[in-house]
Amino acid sequence: MKKALLGFFALVGVLFLASCGTGAGSQEESKTFTMDQNGVSMELVFNYSGDKVTSQTANNVMPYEAIGVSTKEEAQEVLDPIAEQYQQVQGLDYSLEYSDSEATESLTINYDELDYDSAKQLPGVSFEGNTDNGISMERTEEMLLDQGYELKEE
């Protein structure tokens, strides 16, 4: 069970690994990154202006076997307490849905509204660098590609 929780924390935690941003352009753009790891399908969508990330959406599909459980009820027992913590942080919009064989997680982060101090207290969350100037799209992209994510051409 601990292994399953650590795997879940790693999936969620990657959402916050970024460094400070610099400058902002006038037109908002987006980039999408995908990765399949240990049966879990992950998609991260970043909206940014210049080099500053304004928001991020993560959509993860986690088969129960990938998180070390075999039923919907077992998955709820493991994931619901973690999900509750994410739902209580300002700037995060978090949902978790269960089917017969997998859990689908959706997390949207509004970086302009995010309570960074509360977010730092969440399991698996860490920040690299100073976030006072925001989150850098360039550094985030570099980090995600290094971790094995692929940039989805749109």
N, C-alpha and C positions, 0 to 999 in steps of 0.2 A: 504494500500500500504506500509506503514512503517513496518507493521508486516512482510510482505513478504520480504522486504529488510533486516530486521534484521535476519530473518531466513536464507537468502542467505549468509549474512556476517558470521553467525555462521558456516555454512557449509564450507566456504572457509577458515575462520580463524583457524579452527582446524588443517589445514595443516601445520601451523607454530608453534604450541605449542610443544616445546621440550626444553630440557636443553643441556648444553654443553656436548660434548663427550670427551672421553679419549681414547688414543691409537688407533692403527689401525692394523688389521691383514693383511695377504697377499692375502687371497682369498675373492673375493666378493661373497656375498650371498644375498638373498632377502626374504622378508616376506610380506605377503598380509593380509590386514585387511578389513573386510566388515561390513556394518551396513545398515539397513533399518530404517529410522526414518521419521515419518509423510509423508509417501509415497515416500520419496526420497531414492534412492539406491546409496550407496557410497562405493567405493572401493579405498583403498590406498595401493600402492605397494612401499616398501622401499628397495633400494639397499644399502648395507652397507659392510664395511670391518672392522673386529674387532668390536668395539662398535661405530664406526663413520659412520653416514649415508652419503652416497655420492650423492644419488639422490632419488627423490620421484615422483611418478606419482599418480594423483588422477583422477578417472573417476566417475562422478556423473550423474545420470539420475534423472531429476526433472520434474515430471508431473506439468503442468501449475497450476492446482488447489493447489498444495503444496506450490507454491510461491504466491498464491493469485491473479492469473490472469486466464483468460479463453481462450485467443487466442494467436496465435503465435506473432501477432503484439503487443499485450500488453506485452508479455514476452520480446520481443526485446526492447521495450521502457524502461522496468525496468532493464534488465540485460546488455544491450549493453554498457551503460556508465560505469558500473562497470568493465566489461570485458576489455574495452579500457585501463583502468588504469593498469590492470594486464599485458597487452600486452606490456607495455612500460618499464618494469623492467628487467634489465639484469639478466640472469640466470633463467628466467621464460619463459616457452613456453606454451601459453594459447590459447585454442580454445573453441568456443561455437557454437553448431549446434542446429537448431530448426527443429522440425517436426510438424505435426498438433496438437499433444497433449502433447509434452514434449520437454525440452531442455536437451542436453547432453553436459556436461562440461568436458574438459580434461585439466589438468594442470601438467606439468612436471617441477620439480625444480632441477637444478644442483647446489648443495650446494657449490661446489668449485668456481662457477662463480657468485653466487647470490650476488646482490647488497643489502646487509642487510639494509642499511640506507634507500634506496628507498622502499624496501619491508615493512619496519615498517610503512610507510606512507599510505599503502593501507588499505581500509576499512576492518575491521575485523581481521587484522593481529596483532599478538602479539608474543613475544618471552619470554620464561621463562629461566632465567639464562644467563650466558655469552656465546655467540656464537663464541668467538675467537678460541676455539679448535674444533668447529664443533657441530654437533647435535648427541646426544647419542641415539643409537638404543634401549638400555635397558630402558632408561627413557621414550622414546617415546612409546615403547610397553606398559609399565606400565600405562602411561597416557591414551592411546587409549583403553586399556581393562577396565580401570576405567570409561571411558565415554560410554561404552557399545559396542564397536567394538568387533568383533570376529576374532581370528586369523584363517586364512584359511589354512588348511593343504594341502601341495603340494605334 
